Amino acid sequence: MGKKHADDPRTVVRKLMKAGKVKKKCCRSKDRCKKCPVLALKKAKKQVEKAA
């Protein structure tokens, strides 16, 4: 079986985009929306730091 979490946060976000969970482009709203790729990248970076 494959890994549950990838090492690179960008690949994690890319997979979420393909699945339709995250938008492909940020809409730049003042308070970031739930599907924001910028927020998803920040969360993925935190997750990788936490795992390491």
PQR file of N, CA, C, O and H, with PARSE charges and radii, in Angstrom:
ATOM      1  N   MET A   1       0.836  -1.197   0.000 -0.4000 1.5000
ATOM      2  CA  MET A   1       0.000   0.000   0.000 -0.0000 2.0000
ATOM      3  C   MET A   1       0.873   1.251   0.000  0.5500 1.7000
ATOM      4  O   MET A   1       2.026   1.211   0.430 -0.5500 1.4000
ATOM      5  N   GLY A   2       0.318   2.365  -0.485 -0.4000 1.5000
ATOM      6  CA  GLY A   2       1.053   3.627  -0.550 -0.0000 2.0000
ATOM      7  C   GLY A   2       1.019   4.364   0.780  0.5500 1.7000
ATOM      8  O   GLY A   2       0.375   3.951   1.744 -0.5500 1.4000
ATOM      9  H   GLY A   2      -0.618   2.397  -0.835  0.4000 1.0000
ATOM     10  N   LYS A   3       1.739   5.466   0.782 -0.4000 1.5000
ATOM     11  CA  LYS A   3       1.766   6.302   1.984 -0.0000 2.0000
ATOM     12  C   LYS A   3       0.424   6.994   2.160  0.5500 1.7000
ATOM     13  O   LYS A   3      -0.287   7.253   1.189 -0.5500 1.4000
ATOM     14  H   LYS A   3       2.262   5.802  -0.001  0.4000 1.0000
ATOM     15  N   LYS A   4       0.087   7.290   3.407 -0.4000 1.5000
ATOM     16  CA  LYS A   4      -1.158   8.004   3.659 -0.0000 2.0000
ATOM     17  C   LYS A   4      -0.972   9.498   3.387  0.5500 1.7000
ATOM     18  O   LYS A   4      -1.857  10.146   2.828 -0.5500 1.4000
ATOM     19  H   LYS A   4       0.665   7.080   4.196  0.4000 1.0000
ATOM     20  N   HIS A   5       0.198  10.049   3.790 -0.4000 1.5000
ATOM     21  CA  HIS A   5       0.481  11.465   3.573 -0.0000 2.0000
ATOM     22  C   HIS A   5       1.771  11.612   2.794  0.5500 1.7000
ATOM     23  O   HIS A   5       2.771  10.970   3.117 -0.5500 1.4000
ATOM     24  H   HIS A   5       0.917   9.522   4.244  0.4000 1.0000
ATOM     25  N   ALA A   6       1.758  12.453   1.767 -0.4000 1.5000
ATOM     26  CA  ALA A   6       2.952  12.707   0.984 -0.0000 2.0000
ATOM     27  C   ALA A   6       3.901  13.614   1.759  0.5500 1.7000
ATOM     28  O   ALA A   6       3.486  14.316   2.681 -0.5500 1.4000
ATOM     29  H   ALA A   6       0.945  12.974   1.505  0.4000 1.0000
ATOM     30  N   ASP A   7       5.170  13.595   1.381 -0.4000 1.5000
ATOM     31  CA  ASP A   7       6.163  14.437   2.043 -0.0000 2.0000
ATOM     32  C   ASP A   7       6.044  15.894   1.625  0.5500 1.7000
ATOM     33  O   ASP A   7       6.316  16.796   2.418 -0.5500 1.4000
ATOM     34  H   ASP A   7       5.507  13.025   0.632  0.4000 1.0000
ATOM     35  N   ASP A   8       5.638  16.126   0.384 -0.4000 1.5000
ATOM     36  CA  ASP A   8       5.592  17.478  -0.155 -0.0000 2.0000
ATOM     37  C   ASP A   8       4.184  18.062  -0.043  0.5500 1.7000
ATOM     38  O   ASP A   8       3.235  17.475  -0.565 -0.5500 1.4000
ATOM     39  H   ASP A   8       5.417  15.394  -0.260  0.4000 1.0000
ATOM     40  N   PRO A   9       4.029  19.217   0.634 -0.5600 1.5000
ATOM     41  CA  PRO A   9       2.702  19.818   0.795  0.2800 2.0000
ATOM     42  C   PRO A   9       2.033  20.184  -0.535  0.5500 1.7000
ATOM     43  O   PRO A   9       0.809  20.133  -0.657 -0.5500 1.4000
ATOM     44  N   ARG A  10       2.855  20.554  -1.533 -0.4000 1.5000
ATOM     45  CA  ARG A  10       2.275  20.932  -2.833 -0.0000 2.0000
ATOM     46  C   ARG A  10       1.574  19.765  -3.504  0.5500 1.7000
ATOM     47  O   ARG A  10       0.538  19.945  -4.143 -0.5500 1.4000
ATOM     48  H   ARG A  10       3.850  20.595  -1.433  0.4000 1.0000
ATOM     49  N   THR A  11       2.135  18.561  -3.363 -0.4000 1.5000
ATOM     50  CA  THR A  11       1.493  17.396  -3.971 -0.0000 2.0000
ATOM     51  C   THR A  11       0.174  17.075  -3.280  0.5500 1.7000
ATOM     52  O   THR A  11      -0.783  16.629  -3.912 -0.5500 1.4000
ATOM     53  H   THR A  11       2.977  18.414  -2.844  0.4000 1.0000
ATOM     54  N   VAL A  12       0.142  17.309  -1.971 -0.4000 1.5000
ATOM     55  CA  VAL A  12      -1.098  17.086  -1.209 -0.0000 2.0000
ATOM     56  C   VAL A  12      -2.198  18.005  -1.734  0.5500 1.7000
ATOM     57  O   VAL A  12      -3.321  17.568  -1.987 -0.5500 1.4000
ATOM     58  H   VAL A  12       0.920  17.672  -1.458  0.4000 1.0000
ATOM     59  N   VAL A  13      -1.853  19.297  -1.896 -0.4000 1.5000
ATOM     60  CA  VAL A  13      -2.825  20.281  -2.373 -0.0000 2.0000
ATOM     61  C   VAL A  13      -3.242  19.969  -3.812  0.5500 1.7000
ATOM     62  O   VAL A  13      -4.409  20.123  -4.173 -0.5500 1.4000
ATOM     63  H   VAL A  13      -0.941  19.651  -1.691  0.4000 1.0000
ATOM     64  N   ARG A  14      -2.293  19.535  -4.622 -0.4000 1.5000
ATOM     65  CA  ARG A  14      -2.603  19.194  -6.020 -0.0000 2.0000
ATOM     66  C   ARG A  14      -3.623  18.061  -6.091  0.5500 1.7000
ATOM     67  O   ARG A  14      -4.541  18.090  -6.911 -0.5500 1.4000
ATOM     68  H   ARG A  14      -1.346  19.410  -4.329  0.4000 1.0000
ATOM     69  N   LYS A  15      -3.453  17.061  -5.223 -0.4000 1.5000
ATOM     70  CA  LYS A  15      -4.404  15.942  -5.187 -0.0000 2.0000
ATOM     71  C   LYS A  15      -5.794  16.420  -4.756  0.5500 1.7000
ATOM     72  O   LYS A  15      -6.808  15.967  -5.289 -0.5500 1.4000
ATOM     73  H   LYS A  15      -2.708  17.038  -4.557  0.4000 1.0000
ATOM     74  N   LEU A  16      -5.830  17.338  -3.784 -0.4000 1.5000
ATOM     75  CA  LEU A  16      -7.106  17.893  -3.334 -0.0000 2.0000
ATOM     76  C   LEU A  16      -7.795  18.670  -4.460  0.5500 1.7000
ATOM     77  O   LEU A  16      -9.019  18.634  -4.584 -0.5500 1.4000
ATOM     78  H   LEU A  16      -5.007  17.706  -3.351  0.4000 1.0000
ATOM     79  N   MET A  17      -7.004  19.369  -5.276 -0.4000 1.5000
ATOM     80  CA  MET A  17      -7.555  20.112  -6.417 -0.0000 2.0000
ATOM     81  C   MET A  17      -8.193  19.156  -7.414  0.5500 1.7000
ATOM     82  O   MET A  17      -9.300  19.389  -7.899 -0.5500 1.4000
ATOM     83  H   MET A  17      -6.009  19.397  -5.175  0.4000 1.0000
ATOM     84  N   LYS A  18      -7.480  18.082  -7.711 -0.4000 1.5000
ATOM     85  CA  LYS A  18      -7.993  17.104  -8.680 -0.0000 2.0000
ATOM     86  C   LYS A  18      -9.263  16.436  -8.173  0.5500 1.7000
ATOM     87  O   LYS A  18     -10.142  16.079  -8.957 -0.5500 1.4000
ATOM     88  H   LYS A  18      -6.581  17.893  -7.317  0.4000 1.0000
ATOM     89  N   ALA A  19      -9.354  16.272  -6.865 -0.4000 1.5000
ATOM     90  CA  ALA A  19     -10.536  15.647  -6.256 -0.0000 2.0000
ATOM     91  C   ALA A  19     -11.704  16.626  -6.158  0.5500 1.7000
ATOM     92  O   ALA A  19     -12.835  16.228  -5.879 -0.5500 1.4000
ATOM     93  H   ALA A  19      -8.640  16.563  -6.228  0.4000 1.0000
ATOM     94  N   GLY A  20     -11.423  17.909  -6.389 -0.4000 1.5000
ATOM     95  CA  GLY A  20     -12.484  18.920  -6.321 -0.0000 2.0000
ATOM     96  C   GLY A  20     -12.716  19.471  -4.926  0.5500 1.7000
ATOM     97  O   GLY A  20     -13.702  20.169  -4.690 -0.5500 1.4000
ATOM     98  H   GLY A  20     -10.504  18.233  -6.616  0.4000 1.0000
ATOM     99  N   LYS A  21     -11.825  19.166  -4.007 -0.4000 1.5000
ATOM    100  CA  LYS A  21     -11.971  19.633  -2.628 -0.0000 2.0000
ATOM    101  C   LYS A  21     -11.467  21.077  -2.470  0.5500 1.7000
ATOM    102  O   LYS A  21     -11.919  21.816  -1.596 -0.5500 1.4000
ATOM    103  H   LYS A  21     -11.025  18.598  -4.199  0.4000 1.0000
ATOM    104  N   VAL A  22     -10.515  21.458  -3.344 -0.4000 1.5000
ATOM    105  CA  VAL A  22      -9.888  22.781  -3.274 -0.0000 2.0000
ATOM    106  C   VAL A  22      -9.971  23.430  -4.645  0.5500 1.7000
ATOM    107  O   VAL A  22      -9.841  22.757  -5.668 -0.5500 1.4000
ATOM    108  H   VAL A  22     -10.148  20.857  -4.055  0.4000 1.0000
ATOM    109  N   LYS A  23     -10.192  24.754  -4.663 -0.4000 1.5000
ATOM    110  CA  LYS A  23     -10.242  25.484  -5.937 -0.0000 2.0000
ATOM    111  C   LYS A  23      -8.855  25.562  -6.563  0.5500 1.7000
ATOM    112  O   LYS A  23      -7.845  25.448  -5.868 -0.5500 1.4000
ATOM    113  H   LYS A  23     -10.298  25.300  -3.832  0.4000 1.0000
ATOM    114  N   LYS A  24      -8.811  25.758  -7.886 -0.4000 1.5000
ATOM    115  CA  LYS A  24      -7.526  25.850  -8.570 -0.0000 2.0000
ATOM    116  C   LYS A  24      -6.881  27.211  -8.404  0.5500 1.7000
ATOM    117  O   LYS A  24      -5.661  27.341  -8.502 -0.5500 1.4000
ATOM    118  H   LYS A  24      -9.631  25.851  -8.450  0.4000 1.0000
ATOM    119  N   LYS A  25      -7.691  28.220  -8.154 -0.4000 1.5000
ATOM    120  CA  LYS A  25      -7.159  29.570  -8.023 -0.0000 2.0000
ATOM    121  C   LYS A  25      -7.829  30.272  -6.840  0.5500 1.7000
ATOM    122  O   LYS A  25      -9.020  30.092  -6.586 -0.5500 1.4000
ATOM    123  H   LYS A  25      -8.682  28.114  -8.075  0.4000 1.0000
ATOM    124  N   CYS A  26      -7.048  31.065  -6.134 -0.4000 1.5000
ATOM    125  CA  CYS A  26      -7.572  31.796  -4.979 -0.0000 2.0000
ATOM    126  C   CYS A  26      -8.447  32.949  -5.461  0.5500 1.7000
ATOM    127  O   CYS A  26      -8.084  33.660  -6.398 -0.5500 1.4000
ATOM    128  H   CYS A  26      -6.080  31.211  -6.341  0.4000 1.0000
ATOM    129  N   CYS A  27      -9.597  33.133  -4.821 -0.4000 1.5000
ATOM    130  CA  CYS A  27     -10.508  34.218  -5.212 -0.0000 2.0000
ATOM    131  C   CYS A  27     -10.141  35.527  -4.504  0.5500 1.7000
ATOM    132  O   CYS A  27     -10.760  36.562  -4.751 -0.5500 1.4000
ATOM    133  H   CYS A  27      -9.893  32.555  -4.060  0.4000 1.0000
ATOM    134  N   ARG A  28      -9.136  35.479  -3.625 -0.4000 1.5000
ATOM    135  CA  ARG A  28      -8.608  36.652  -2.911 -0.0000 2.0000
ATOM    136  C   ARG A  28      -9.639  37.376  -2.052  0.5500 1.7000
ATOM    137  O   ARG A  28      -9.572  38.595  -1.894 -0.5500 1.4000
ATOM    138  H   ARG A  28      -8.633  34.639  -3.425  0.4000 1.0000
ATOM    139  N   SER A  29     -10.577  36.643  -1.505 -0.4000 1.5000
ATOM    140  CA  SER A  29     -11.528  37.278  -0.591 -0.0000 2.0000
ATOM    141  C   SER A  29     -10.782  37.641   0.687  0.5500 1.7000
ATOM    142  O   SER A  29      -9.784  37.009   1.033 -0.5500 1.4000
ATOM    143  H   SER A  29     -10.631  35.653  -1.633  0.4000 1.0000
ATOM    144  N   LYS A  30     -11.270  38.661   1.384 -0.4000 1.5000
ATOM    145  CA  LYS A  30     -10.557  39.163   2.566 -0.0000 2.0000
ATOM    146  C   LYS A  30     -10.414  38.066   3.627  0.5500 1.7000
ATOM    147  O   LYS A  30      -9.317  37.832   4.133 -0.5500 1.4000
ATOM    148  H   LYS A  30     -12.081  39.175   1.103  0.4000 1.0000
ATOM    149  N   ASP A  31     -11.503  37.406   3.956 -0.4000 1.5000
ATOM    150  CA  ASP A  31     -11.404  36.228   4.808 -0.0000 2.0000
ATOM    151  C   ASP A  31     -11.444  35.017   3.884  0.5500 1.7000
ATOM    152  O   ASP A  31     -12.437  34.790   3.192 -0.5500 1.4000
ATOM    153  H   ASP A  31     -12.394  37.596   3.544  0.4000 1.0000
ATOM    154  N   ARG A  32     -10.392  34.262   3.876 -0.4000 1.5000
ATOM    155  CA  ARG A  32     -10.238  33.148   2.920 -0.0000 2.0000
ATOM    156  C   ARG A  32     -11.411  32.158   2.999  0.5500 1.7000
ATOM    157  O   ARG A  32     -11.868  31.809   4.088 -0.5500 1.4000
ATOM    158  H   ARG A  32      -9.586  34.446   4.439  0.4000 1.0000
ATOM    159  N   CYS A  33     -11.883  31.717   1.839 -0.4000 1.5000
ATOM    160  CA  CYS A  33     -12.983  30.743   1.814 -0.0000 2.0000
ATOM    161  C   CYS A  33     -12.460  29.344   2.161  0.5500 1.7000
ATOM    162  O   CYS A  33     -11.250  29.128   2.221 -0.5500 1.4000
ATOM    163  H   CYS A  33     -11.511  32.000   0.955  0.4000 1.0000
ATOM    164  N   LYS A  34     -13.370  28.405   2.387 -0.4000 1.5000
ATOM    165  CA  LYS A  34     -12.989  27.053   2.805 -0.0000 2.0000
ATOM    166  C   LYS A  34     -12.217  26.297   1.726  0.5500 1.7000
ATOM    167  O   LYS A  34     -11.374  25.454   2.034 -0.5500 1.4000
ATOM    168  H   LYS A  34     -14.353  28.581   2.339  0.4000 1.0000
ATOM    169  N   LYS A  35     -12.505  26.598   0.472 -0.4000 1.5000
ATOM    170  CA  LYS A  35     -11.868  25.872  -0.623 -0.0000 2.0000
ATOM    171  C   LYS A  35     -10.618  26.575  -1.164  0.5500 1.7000
ATOM    172  O   LYS A  35     -10.166  26.286  -2.272 -0.5500 1.4000
ATOM    173  H   LYS A  35     -13.190  27.282   0.222  0.4000 1.0000
ATOM    174  N   CYS A  36     -10.071  27.492  -0.377 -0.4000 1.5000
ATOM    175  CA  CYS A  36      -8.922  28.291  -0.819 -0.0000 2.0000
ATOM    176  C   CYS A  36      -7.653  27.440  -0.910  0.5500 1.7000
ATOM    177  O   CYS A  36      -7.312  26.742   0.045 -0.5500 1.4000
ATOM    178  H   CYS A  36     -10.438  27.727   0.523  0.4000 1.0000
ATOM    179  N   PRO A  37      -6.948  27.490  -2.052 -0.5600 1.5000
ATOM    180  CA  PRO A  37      -5.702  26.729  -2.187  0.2800 2.0000
ATOM    181  C   PRO A  37      -4.586  27.259  -1.274  0.5500 1.7000
ATOM    182  O   PRO A  37      -3.710  26.499  -0.861 -0.5500 1.4000
ATOM    183  N   VAL A  38      -4.619  28.553  -0.961 -0.4000 1.5000
ATOM    184  CA  VAL A  38      -3.605  29.144  -0.089 -0.0000 2.0000
ATOM    185  C   VAL A  38      -3.737  28.569   1.322  0.5500 1.7000
ATOM    186  O   VAL A  38      -2.743  28.201   1.948 -0.5500 1.4000
ATOM    187  H   VAL A  38      -5.331  29.170  -1.297  0.4000 1.0000
ATOM    188  N   LEU A  39      -4.977  28.497   1.813 -0.4000 1.5000
ATOM    189  CA  LEU A  39      -5.222  27.911   3.139 -0.0000 2.0000
ATOM    190  C   LEU A  39      -4.869  26.421   3.156  0.5500 1.7000
ATOM    191  O   LEU A  39      -4.293  25.920   4.121 -0.5500 1.4000
ATOM    192  H   LEU A  39      -5.785  28.795   1.305  0.4000 1.0000
ATOM    193  N   ALA A  40      -5.222  25.729   2.081 -0.4000 1.5000
ATOM    194  CA  ALA A  40      -4.943  24.294   2.001 -0.0000 2.0000
ATOM    195  C   ALA A  40      -3.435  24.040   2.051  0.5500 1.7000
ATOM    196  O   ALA A  40      -2.984  23.082   2.678 -0.5500 1.4000
ATOM    197  H   ALA A  40      -5.690  26.137   1.297  0.4000 1.0000
ATOM    198  N   LEU A  41      -2.666  24.895   1.392 -0.4000 1.5000
ATOM    199  CA  LEU A  41      -1.213  24.753   1.399 -0.0000 2.0000
ATOM    200  C   LEU A  41      -0.645  24.997   2.800  0.5500 1.7000
ATOM    201  O   LEU A  41       0.255  24.286   3.249 -0.5500 1.4000
ATOM    202  H   LEU A  41      -3.033  25.673   0.882  0.4000 1.0000
ATOM    203  N   LYS A  42      -1.181  26.007   3.479 -0.4000 1.5000
ATOM    204  CA  LYS A  42      -0.731  26.290   4.847 -0.0000 2.0000
ATOM    205  C   LYS A  42      -1.027  25.103   5.765  0.5500 1.7000
ATOM    206  O   LYS A  42      -0.189  24.710   6.576 -0.5500 1.4000
ATOM    207  H   LYS A  42      -1.911  26.584   3.115  0.4000 1.0000
ATOM    208  N   LYS A  43      -2.232  24.538   5.627 -0.4000 1.5000
ATOM    209  CA  LYS A  43      -2.616  23.389   6.454 -0.0000 2.0000
ATOM    210  C   LYS A  43      -1.721  22.190   6.160  0.5500 1.7000
ATOM    211  O   LYS A  43      -1.310  21.474   7.074 -0.5500 1.4000
ATOM    212  H   LYS A  43      -2.913  24.857   4.968  0.4000 1.0000
ATOM    213  N   ALA A  44      -1.419  21.973   4.875 -0.4000 1.5000
ATOM    214  CA  ALA A  44      -0.576  20.844   4.481 -0.0000 2.0000
ATOM    215  C   ALA A  44       0.841  21.014   5.022  0.5500 1.7000
ATOM    216  O   ALA A  44       1.469  20.041   5.440 -0.5500 1.4000
ATOM    217  H   ALA A  44      -1.753  22.554   4.132  0.4000 1.0000
ATOM    218  N   LYS A  45       1.344  22.243   5.014 -0.4000 1.5000
ATOM    219  CA  LYS A  45       2.689  22.503   5.559 -0.0000 2.0000
ATOM    220  C   LYS A  45       2.728  22.225   7.050  0.5500 1.7000
ATOM    221  O   LYS A  45       3.689  21.643   7.554 -0.5500 1.4000
ATOM    222  H   LYS A  45       0.835  23.034   4.675  0.4000 1.0000
ATOM    223  N   LYS A  46       1.677  22.644   7.761 -0.4000 1.5000
ATOM    224  CA  LYS A  46       1.598  22.385   9.204 -0.0000 2.0000
ATOM    225  C   LYS A  46       1.570  20.889   9.473  0.5500 1.7000
ATOM    226  O   LYS A  46       2.226  20.399  10.393 -0.5500 1.4000
ATOM    227  H   LYS A  46       0.897  23.117   7.352  0.4000 1.0000
ATOM    228  N   GLN A  47       0.805  20.171   8.663 -0.4000 1.5000
ATOM    229  CA  GLN A  47       0.653  18.736   8.844 -0.0000 2.0000
ATOM    230  C   GLN A  47       1.983  18.010   8.635  0.5500 1.7000
ATOM    231  O   GLN A  47       2.309  17.071   9.361 -0.5500 1.4000
ATOM    232  H   GLN A  47       0.273  20.569   7.916  0.4000 1.0000
ATOM    233  N   VAL A  48       2.751  18.459   7.628 -0.4000 1.5000
ATOM    234  CA  VAL A  48       4.051  17.846   7.347 -0.0000 2.0000
ATOM    235  C   VAL A  48       5.027  18.132   8.492  0.5500 1.7000
ATOM    236  O   VAL A  48       5.780  17.248   8.904 -0.5500 1.4000
ATOM    237  H   VAL A  48       2.486  19.222   7.038  0.4000 1.0000
ATOM    238  N   GLU A  49       5.014  19.367   9.004 -0.4000 1.5000
ATOM    239  CA  GLU A  49       5.879  19.719  10.134 -0.0000 2.0000
ATOM    240  C   GLU A  49       5.533  18.902  11.370  0.5500 1.7000
ATOM    241  O   GLU A  49       6.412  18.460  12.109 -0.5500 1.4000
ATOM    242  H   GLU A  49       4.403  20.085   8.670  0.4000 1.0000
ATOM    243  N   LYS A  50       4.235  18.711  11.578 -0.4000 1.5000
ATOM    244  CA  LYS A  50       3.762  17.955  12.742 -0.0000 2.0000
ATOM    245  C   LYS A  50       4.204  16.487  12.635  0.5500 1.7000
ATOM    246  O   LYS A  50       4.590  15.875  13.631 -0.5500 1.4000
ATOM    247  H   LYS A  50       3.521  19.070  10.977  0.4000 1.0000
ATOM    248  N   ALA A  51       4.144  15.938  11.427 -0.4000 1.5000
ATOM    249  CA  ALA A  51       4.498  14.535  11.216 -0.0000 2.0000
ATOM    250  C   ALA A  51       5.994  14.311  11.363  0.5500 1.7000
ATOM    251  O   ALA A  51       6.421  13.233  11.775 -0.5500 1.4000
ATOM    252  H   ALA A  51       3.830  16.436  10.618  0.4000 1.0000
ATOM    253  N   ALA A  52       6.793  15.315  11.031 -0.4000 1.5000
ATOM    254  CA  ALA A  52       8.270  15.143  11.077 -0.0000 2.0000
ATOM    255  C   ALA A  52       8.836  15.313  12.471  0.5500 1.7000
ATOM    256  O   ALA A  52      10.047  15.199  12.663 -0.5500 1.4000
ATOM    257  H   ALA A  52       6.446  16.191  10.696  0.4000 1.0000
TER
END
